[in-house]
Amino acid sequence: MTEILRKSIHYVAPKVKSLDVSPVELVTSTLREIARVNTKLLAYIDLFSESAIKQANDAAREIESGKWRGPLHGIPIGLKDLINVAGYKTTGGSRLLRHNFSSSNATVSERLINAGAILIGKHNMVELAFGSTGLNNFTGHSRNPWNVERITGGSSSGSGAAIASCLAYGALGSDTGGSVRMPASLCGIAGLKPTYGLIPRTGILDLSYSMDHLGPMARRSIDCGYILNAIKGHDRKDETSIKESSLDYTSKITDGLQGIKVGVPNNFFFDDFVDREIKTSVIKAVDLLASNGAEIIEIDLPWAEEGREVNLTIMLAEAATVHKKNLSQKSHLLSPEISKRIISGFNISPQDYAIAQEKKTVLSKKMSNIFKSVNVLITPTVPIKTPKITDCLKYPENNYAEDLPLLTGIFNVTGQPSLSVNCGFSNEGMPIGMMINGNYLNEETIIRVGHIYEELSGWHKLFPKI
């Protein structure tokens, strides 16, 4: 692998600006690396090779003439295959949509292009984004670059594999119950689920309209911030899109930890069902932040365990509504697993859905109150070690798919931003993720804390050998 592919956007962008590194070199090197290892990882299911090279040449000419658009200019970015790009298929990882060509760009695709980013291809994913392990019998199972026998996590499975193995410098995934943060955790990268509505979803395949979030994935937190800066903001075509002040989410990245109050839950997130190694790694990370100026405060969250049930109830009911027509007319094109999940949503009564929405409001208020006393809340991202692909297939009774999102789902319910960063490795050599959670529209602080932790720990400097 070329050395340039071992660098993040944060490292490459200034060099691209000065043309020490050509966008053409970045793109061609990335495409060569994809050709070398994608058959092992199945991170991509579609490549925009010809278009990407043309974009790279255009970017080089613009930068050379002094028209640098910002940190993403000339940088290869991949997209989860539920995001529209004009002229290319958006399949949602499903046979159902295998001929679904997009006539226009999603809002986020357009904004990335306007920022000068080079859209290099579509990433593999769980069928219709409806699953947490990352497995897909139609497109093939994405494999974890740290150990190709193990899962990536889902549903943004290919995005996690691509970033970890340097097959893209950044990616966009979606997160309905943890689908950005779980692959980020299991693949050892940074993944951000922003405040609900901060990134517009126009031109995106829906799963659950009150739980879906789009989010950036990259090797480092600061790079997630660069991507967020480019794609955030109100879109009148998306009724869930919110208006926010025009912040630069990387502007205070070097301000340090003085005055930062870090909340650590004394229950649920560190209960016995969470693997001991994972808990130990997260606590060591908290200790490192404390020794560098952060104030640690224990927080009681006796209600947090309700989050995943509320998340699941709302998601299943809404997914059934979204896919009702497909199930009745084209069920033969869906995998049995996905059909079963959609059908389960019809078993949720209107009363149960209403109760879940009421609990959602209550949990959102309770979580907001937590951030009156702390700036961030730190927890593990997933409670279990990375399973093997064969175990997920052969032993579904082990409930890996149910266990993985137990800690992430509550932040889809409350809608607050949540960032997963790598905080070490298990005794099996697999990454361990830590969530840094904040209050509404406080992405600036969680990205800052994530960046500082990465600088202190250095875990981002380790790369899988493919």
C-alpha positions as CSV (number, residue, x, y, z in Angstrom):
1,M,0.0,0.0,0.0
2,T,1.3,3.4,-0.9
3,E,2.2,5.7,2.1
4,I,-0.3,8.3,0.9
5,L,-3.2,6.0,1.4
6,R,-2.2,5.7,5.1
7,K,-3.1,9.3,5.7
8,S,-6.4,10.9,6.7
9,I,-8.1,13.9,5.2
10,H,-6.6,15.9,8.0
11,Y,-3.2,15.0,6.8
12,V,-3.8,15.0,3.0
13,A,-6.0,18.1,2.6
14,P,-3.2,20.8,3.1
15,K,-0.9,18.8,0.8
16,V,-3.7,18.6,-1.8
17,K,-4.2,22.4,-1.5
18,S,-0.5,23.0,-2.3
19,L,-0.5,20.2,-4.9
20,D,2.3,18.4,-3.1
21,V,-0.2,15.6,-3.6
22,S,-2.3,15.6,-6.7
23,P,-6.0,14.7,-6.6
24,V,-5.2,12.5,-9.6
25,E,-2.6,10.6,-7.6
26,L,-5.0,10.2,-4.7
27,V,-7.8,8.9,-6.9
28,T,-5.7,6.5,-9.0
29,S,-3.9,5.2,-5.9
30,T,-7.2,4.6,-4.2
31,L,-8.7,2.8,-7.2
32,R,-5.6,0.6,-7.4
33,E,-5.9,-0.3,-3.8
34,I,-9.6,-1.1,-4.2
35,A,-8.8,-3.4,-7.1
36,R,-6.2,-5.1,-4.9
37,V,-8.3,-5.8,-1.8
38,N,-12.0,-5.3,-2.5
39,T,-12.5,-8.9,-3.5
40,K,-11.4,-9.8,0.0
41,L,-13.4,-7.2,1.8
42,L,-16.5,-6.5,-0.4
43,A,-16.5,-2.9,0.8
44,Y,-17.6,-1.5,-2.6
45,I,-20.5,-2.7,-4.8
46,D,-20.1,0.0,-7.4
47,L,-17.2,2.2,-8.5
48,F,-17.3,5.5,-10.4
49,S,-13.8,5.1,-11.8
50,E,-14.1,7.1,-15.0
51,S,-16.1,9.9,-13.3
52,A,-13.7,10.0,-10.4
53,I,-10.6,10.4,-12.5
54,K,-12.3,13.2,-14.5
55,Q,-13.3,14.9,-11.2
56,A,-9.7,14.5,-10.0
57,N,-8.3,16.2,-13.1
58,D,-10.9,19.0,-12.7
59,A,-10.0,19.4,-9.0
60,A,-6.2,19.6,-9.9
61,R,-6.8,22.4,-12.4
62,E,-9.0,24.4,-10.0
63,I,-6.5,24.1,-7.1
64,E,-3.6,25.0,-9.3
65,S,-5.4,28.1,-10.4
66,G,-6.0,29.1,-6.8
67,K,-9.6,28.1,-6.5
68,W,-9.3,25.7,-3.5
69,R,-12.8,24.9,-2.2
70,G,-11.7,23.6,1.3
71,P,-10.5,20.5,3.1
72,L,-12.5,18.1,0.9
73,H,-11.3,19.4,-2.4
74,G,-9.8,16.6,-4.4
75,I,-10.5,14.0,-1.7
76,P,-12.0,10.6,-2.6
77,I,-15.3,10.0,-0.6
78,G,-17.5,6.8,-0.7
79,L,-21.2,6.6,-0.2
80,K,-23.4,4.0,1.4
81,D,-25.6,2.6,-1.4
82,L,-28.8,4.2,-0.2
83,I,-27.6,7.7,-1.3
84,N,-28.6,8.9,-4.7
85,V,-25.9,9.9,-7.3
86,A,-27.2,11.0,-10.6
87,G,-26.6,8.4,-13.4
88,Y,-25.8,5.6,-10.9
89,K,-27.8,2.9,-9.2
90,T,-29.1,3.1,-5.7
91,T,-29.8,-0.4,-4.7
92,G,-30.0,-0.3,-0.9
93,G,-28.1,-3.6,-1.0
94,S,-31.2,-5.3,-2.2
95,R,-32.2,-7.3,-5.3
96,L,-35.5,-5.4,-5.1
97,L,-33.7,-2.2,-6.3
98,R,-31.0,-3.7,-8.5
99,H,-32.3,-1.7,-11.5
100,N,-33.0,1.5,-9.6
101,F,-31.0,4.3,-11.4
102,S,-31.0,7.7,-9.9
103,S,-31.9,10.7,-12.1
104,S,-30.6,13.3,-9.6
105,N,-28.2,13.7,-6.7
106,A,-29.2,13.5,-3.1
107,T,-28.7,16.8,-1.3
108,V,-25.6,15.5,0.5
109,S,-24.1,14.2,-2.8
110,E,-24.6,17.6,-4.3
111,R,-23.1,19.3,-1.3
112,L,-20.0,17.0,-1.4
113,I,-19.5,17.8,-5.1
114,N,-19.8,21.5,-4.4
115,A,-17.1,21.1,-1.7
116,G,-14.8,19.6,-4.3
117,A,-15.0,16.0,-3.0
118,I,-14.6,13.2,-5.5
119,L,-17.4,10.6,-5.3
120,I,-15.5,7.4,-5.9
121,G,-18.2,4.7,-5.5
122,K,-21.0,3.1,-3.5
123,H,-20.3,1.0,-0.4
124,N,-21.9,-2.3,0.4
125,M,-24.5,-2.4,3.2
126,V,-27.1,-4.6,4.9
127,E,-30.2,-5.1,2.7
128,L,-32.4,-2.0,3.0
129,A,-30.3,-0.9,6.0
130,F,-32.2,-3.3,8.1
131,G,-29.7,-5.1,10.3
132,S,-26.8,-4.7,12.7
133,T,-24.3,-7.5,11.8
134,G,-23.4,-6.2,8.3
135,L,-24.2,-9.4,6.6
136,N,-25.9,-9.5,3.2
137,N,-26.6,-12.7,1.2
138,F,-27.4,-10.7,-2.0
139,T,-24.3,-8.5,-2.3
140,G,-22.0,-10.6,-0.2
141,H,-20.8,-10.1,3.3
142,S,-18.5,-7.2,4.0
143,R,-15.4,-8.4,5.9
144,N,-13.5,-6.7,8.7
145,P,-10.0,-5.6,7.6
146,W,-8.6,-6.4,11.0
147,N,-9.7,-10.1,10.6
148,V,-11.6,-11.0,7.4
149,E,-13.3,-13.9,9.3
150,R,-15.2,-11.4,11.4
151,I,-18.1,-9.0,10.8
152,T,-17.9,-5.3,10.2
153,G,-21.1,-4.4,11.9
154,G,-24.0,-2.8,10.0
155,S,-25.8,-1.5,8.4
156,S,-23.0,0.8,7.0
157,S,-20.8,-2.3,6.6
158,G,-18.9,-1.5,3.5
159,S,-18.2,2.1,4.7
160,G,-16.6,0.8,7.8
161,A,-14.4,-1.7,5.9
162,A,-13.5,0.9,3.3
163,I,-12.3,3.5,5.7
164,A,-10.4,1.1,8.0
165,S,-8.5,-0.3,5.0
166,C,-7.9,3.1,3.3
167,L,-10.1,2.5,0.3
168,A,-11.6,5.9,0.9
169,Y,-10.7,9.0,2.9
170,G,-14.2,9.5,4.1
171,A,-17.7,8.0,3.8
172,L,-21.3,8.8,4.4
173,G,-23.4,6.1,6.2
174,S,-26.8,6.1,7.8
175,D,-27.7,5.4,11.4
176,T,-31.1,4.3,12.6
177,G,-30.1,2.3,15.7
178,G,-26.3,2.5,15.5
179,S,-25.5,1.8,11.9
180,V,-22.7,4.3,11.6
181,R,-21.3,3.9,15.1
182,M,-21.3,0.1,15.2
183,P,-19.2,-0.4,12.1
184,A,-17.0,2.5,13.3
185,S,-16.5,0.6,16.6
186,L,-15.8,-2.8,15.1
187,C,-13.6,-1.5,12.3
188,G,-11.6,0.9,14.5
189,I,-12.5,4.3,12.9
190,A,-14.5,7.4,13.8
191,G,-18.2,7.5,13.0
192,L,-20.6,10.3,13.8
193,K,-24.4,10.2,14.2
194,P,-25.2,14.0,14.3
195,T,-28.2,15.7,15.8
196,Y,-31.4,14.5,14.2
197,G,-32.2,16.6,11.2
198,L,-28.8,18.4,10.9
199,I,-28.0,16.5,7.7
200,P,-30.8,16.5,5.2
201,R,-32.1,13.2,3.9
202,T,-33.5,14.3,0.5
203,G,-32.5,11.6,-2.1
204,I,-32.0,8.9,0.6
205,L,-33.8,5.6,0.9
206,D,-35.9,5.6,4.1
207,L,-36.1,3.0,6.8
208,S,-37.5,4.8,9.8
209,Y,-38.4,8.5,9.2
210,S,-38.2,9.5,12.9
211,M,-35.0,7.5,13.6
212,D,-32.9,7.8,10.4
213,H,-29.8,9.9,10.6
214,L,-27.0,10.4,8.0
215,G,-23.5,10.6,9.3
216,P,-19.8,10.9,8.3
217,M,-17.2,8.2,8.8
218,A,-13.5,8.7,8.6
219,R,-10.2,7.6,10.2
220,R,-10.3,10.5,12.6
221,S,-12.9,12.7,14.4
222,I,-11.6,15.9,12.7
223,D,-12.3,14.4,9.3
224,C,-15.9,13.7,10.3
225,G,-16.0,17.4,11.2
226,Y,-14.8,18.4,7.8
227,I,-17.4,16.2,6.1
228,L,-20.2,17.5,8.4
229,N,-19.2,21.1,7.6
230,A,-19.8,20.4,4.0
231,I,-23.1,18.6,4.1
232,K,-25.0,20.0,7.1
233,G,-27.7,22.6,6.9
234,H,-31.4,23.1,6.2
235,D,-33.0,21.7,3.1
236,R,-36.5,22.8,2.4
237,K,-37.2,19.5,0.5
238,D,-36.7,17.6,3.7
239,E,-39.4,18.3,6.4
240,T,-37.2,16.8,9.1
241,S,-34.3,19.1,8.2
242,I,-33.6,21.7,11.0
243,K,-32.2,25.2,10.8
244,E,-29.0,25.7,12.7
245,S,-26.4,28.4,13.1
246,S,-23.6,28.3,10.6
247,L,-20.9,26.6,12.8
248,D,-17.5,25.3,11.8
249,Y,-17.4,22.1,13.7
250,T,-13.6,21.9,13.6
251,S,-12.9,25.5,14.7
252,K,-12.2,24.7,18.4
253,I,-10.5,21.4,17.7
254,T,-7.3,22.3,19.6
255,D,-8.8,24.1,22.6
256,G,-7.9,21.4,25.0
257,L,-9.9,19.7,27.8
258,Q,-9.8,22.4,30.4
259,G,-13.3,23.0,31.6
260,I,-14.7,19.9,29.9
261,K,-17.0,17.9,32.2
262,V,-17.2,14.2,31.2
263,G,-20.1,12.2,32.4
264,V,-19.6,8.5,33.0
265,P,-22.8,6.4,33.6
266,N,-22.7,4.3,36.7
267,N,-25.3,1.8,35.4
268,F,-26.6,0.2,32.2
269,F,-23.7,1.1,29.9
270,F,-21.2,-0.6,32.2
271,D,-23.5,-3.4,33.5
272,D,-22.6,-7.1,33.5
273,F,-23.9,-7.7,29.9
274,V,-21.0,-5.5,28.6
275,D,-17.8,-7.4,27.9
276,R,-15.2,-6.8,30.6
277,E,-12.4,-5.9,28.1
278,I,-14.6,-3.3,26.5
279,K,-15.4,-1.7,29.8
280,T,-11.8,-1.7,30.8
281,S,-10.7,0.0,27.6
282,V,-13.3,2.7,27.9
283,I,-12.4,3.4,31.5
284,K,-8.7,3.7,30.6
285,A,-9.7,6.2,27.9
286,V,-11.7,8.2,30.5
287,D,-8.7,8.1,32.8
288,L,-6.5,9.5,30.0
289,L,-8.9,12.4,29.4
290,A,-9.0,13.0,33.2
291,S,-5.2,13.1,33.4
292,N,-5.2,15.8,30.7
293,G,-7.6,18.2,32.2
294,A,-11.1,16.8,31.9
295,E,-13.4,16.6,35.0
296,I,-15.0,13.3,35.5
297,I,-18.6,13.1,36.9
298,E,-20.5,9.9,37.6
299,I,-24.0,10.0,36.2
300,D,-27.1,7.9,37.1
301,L,-29.1,6.8,34.1
302,P,-31.7,4.3,35.5
303,W,-33.9,4.9,32.5
304,A,-31.3,4.3,29.8
305,E,-32.1,0.6,29.4
306,E,-35.5,1.6,27.9
307,G,-33.9,3.2,24.9
308,R,-33.3,0.2,22.7
309,E,-36.9,-1.1,23.1
310,V,-38.3,2.3,22.2
311,N,-35.9,2.5,19.2
312,L,-36.8,-0.9,18.0
313,T,-40.6,-0.4,18.4
314,I,-40.6,2.8,16.4
315,M,-38.2,1.6,13.8
316,L,-40.0,-1.7,13.1
317,A,-43.4,0.1,12.8
318,E,-42.1,2.8,10.5
319,A,-40.1,0.3,8.4
320,A,-43.3,-1.8,7.9
321,T,-45.1,1.4,6.6
322,V,-42.2,2.3,4.3
323,H,-42.0,-1.2,2.8
324,K,-45.6,-2.2,2.9
325,K,-46.0,-2.0,-0.9
326,N,-42.8,-3.9,-1.6
327,L,-43.8,-6.7,0.8
328,S,-47.2,-7.1,-0.8
329,Q,-46.1,-6.9,-4.5
330,K,-42.4,-7.9,-4.6
331,S,-41.7,-10.0,-1.5
332,H,-40.0,-12.7,-3.7
333,L,-37.2,-10.2,-4.3
334,L,-36.5,-9.7,-0.6
335,S,-34.4,-12.0,1.5
336,P,-36.4,-14.1,4.0
337,E,-34.7,-12.4,6.9
338,I,-35.7,-8.9,5.7
339,S,-39.2,-10.0,4.9
340,K,-39.5,-11.3,8.4
341,R,-38.3,-8.1,9.9
342,I,-40.7,-6.0,7.9
343,I,-43.6,-8.3,8.8
344,S,-42.7,-8.0,12.5
345,G,-43.5,-4.3,12.2
346,F,-47.1,-5.0,11.4
347,N,-47.4,-6.8,14.7
348,I,-46.9,-3.5,16.5
349,S,-50.2,-2.0,17.4
350,P,-51.0,1.7,16.9
351,Q,-51.3,1.9,20.7
352,D,-47.8,0.4,21.2
353,Y,-46.4,2.8,18.6
354,A,-48.0,5.8,20.3
355,I,-46.7,4.7,23.7
356,A,-43.2,4.4,22.2
357,Q,-43.4,7.9,20.8
358,E,-44.5,9.2,24.1
359,K,-41.5,7.5,25.8
360,K,-39.3,9.0,23.1
361,T,-40.3,12.4,24.2
362,V,-39.7,11.6,27.9
363,L,-36.3,10.0,27.3
364,S,-35.3,13.0,25.1
365,K,-36.1,15.4,28.0
366,K,-34.2,13.3,30.5
367,M,-31.2,13.0,28.3
368,S,-31.2,16.8,27.7
369,N,-31.2,17.3,31.5
370,I,-28.0,15.2,31.8
371,F,-26.2,17.7,29.6
372,K,-27.0,20.5,32.1
373,S,-24.3,19.1,34.3
374,V,-21.8,17.6,31.8
375,N,-20.5,18.6,28.4
376,V,-20.2,15.0,27.1
377,L,-21.3,11.5,28.2
378,I,-18.8,8.7,27.5
379,T,-19.9,5.1,27.1
380,P,-18.9,1.9,25.2
381,T,-20.2,1.8,21.7
382,V,-21.1,-1.9,21.5
383,P,-21.3,-4.4,24.4
384,I,-19.8,-7.5,22.8
385,K,-16.6,-8.5,21.1
386,T,-16.6,-8.7,17.3
387,P,-18.3,-12.0,16.3
388,K,-17.2,-14.3,13.5
389,I,-19.2,-14.3,10.3
390,T,-19.7,-18.0,10.5
391,D,-21.0,-17.8,14.1
392,C,-23.6,-15.2,13.0
393,L,-24.8,-17.4,10.2
394,K,-24.7,-20.7,12.0
395,Y,-25.8,-19.7,15.5
396,P,-28.5,-17.0,15.2
397,E,-29.8,-18.0,18.6
398,N,-26.7,-16.2,20.1
399,N,-28.5,-13.0,19.4
400,Y,-25.5,-11.0,18.1
401,A,-27.8,-8.9,16.0
402,E,-29.9,-7.9,19.1
403,D,-26.9,-7.4,21.3
404,L,-24.8,-5.1,19.0
405,P,-27.2,-2.0,19.1
406,L,-28.1,-2.2,22.8
407,L,-26.1,0.9,23.7
408,T,-26.4,3.0,20.5
409,G,-30.2,2.9,20.0
410,I,-31.1,5.4,22.8
411,F,-29.3,8.2,21.0
412,N,-31.4,7.6,17.9
413,V,-34.4,7.9,20.2
414,T,-33.3,11.2,21.8
415,G,-31.7,12.5,18.6
416,Q,-28.6,13.9,20.2
417,P,-25.2,13.6,18.5
418,S,-23.0,10.5,19.2
419,L,-19.5,9.9,18.0
420,S,-17.7,6.5,18.1
421,V,-13.9,6.5,18.2
422,N,-11.4,3.7,18.6
423,C,-10.1,3.3,22.2
424,G,-8.0,0.1,21.9
425,F,-8.0,-3.5,20.9
426,S,-9.2,-6.7,22.4
427,N,-7.0,-9.7,23.2
428,E,-8.2,-11.1,19.9
429,G,-6.7,-8.0,18.1
430,M,-10.1,-6.4,17.2
431,P,-10.9,-2.7,17.7
432,I,-12.9,-1.5,20.7
433,G,-15.2,1.6,20.3
434,M,-16.0,4.4,22.7
435,M,-19.0,6.7,22.3
436,I,-18.7,10.4,23.0
437,N,-22.3,11.8,23.3
438,G,-23.4,15.4,23.5
439,N,-26.4,17.6,23.6
440,Y,-28.3,18.8,20.6
441,L,-26.2,20.7,18.0
442,N,-23.1,20.3,20.2
443,E,-21.2,18.3,17.6
444,E,-18.4,20.8,18.0
445,T,-17.6,19.6,21.5
446,I,-17.8,15.9,20.9
447,I,-15.6,16.2,17.8
448,R,-13.2,18.2,19.9
449,V,-13.0,15.6,22.6
450,G,-12.7,12.8,20.1
451,H,-9.9,14.6,18.3
452,I,-8.0,15.2,21.6
453,Y,-8.4,11.6,22.7
454,E,-7.1,10.4,19.3
455,E,-4.1,12.7,19.6
456,L,-3.4,11.5,23.2
457,S,-3.9,7.8,22.5
458,G,-2.5,7.3,19.0
459,W,-4.8,4.4,18.2
460,H,-5.7,5.9,14.8
461,K,-2.1,5.4,13.7
462,L,-2.5,1.6,13.6
463,F,-3.7,0.0,10.4
464,P,-4.9,-3.5,9.5
465,K,-2.7,-5.6,7.2
466,I,-4.6,-6.6,4.1
